[in-house]
Amino acid sequence: MEAPLIRQLEDMGWGHLVGAPPGTSVPSGPGASGRGICVEVLLVDRLWTALREINVRPGGGSWLDSAGGVPG
């Protein structure tokens, strides 16, 4: 049912991380999804990477740094 949406998001450049196998209720491990623990909602490392990519100075280079609350 969600396959058409997943394909559309992938076509827009989003990455798809495959979840738990069908019939299982618990993920096999957090590392495969980029999480530190299974209950994390945000993929923090991926979020900061994306934020740095879209928040650049006119001449290039991110203006985000650890002083502004963003991990280095």
MOJOCOR-V794147 format. One record per pair of residues at least 6 apart in sequence whose C-alpha atoms are under 7 Angstrom apart, sorted by sequence separation. I is the first residue (numbers start at 1). J is the second residue. D is the distance in whole Angstrom. If there is no record, write none. Layout:
i: <I;I>
j: <J;J>
d: <D;D>
This chain:
i: <10;20;30;56;57;64;65;66;20;30;55;56;65;20;30;35;55;29;34;52;52;17>
j: <16;26;36;62;63;70;71;72;27;37;62;63;72;28;38;43;63;38;43;62;64;33>
d: <7;7;6;4;6;7;7;5;5;5;6;6;6;7;5;6;7;7;6;5;6;6>
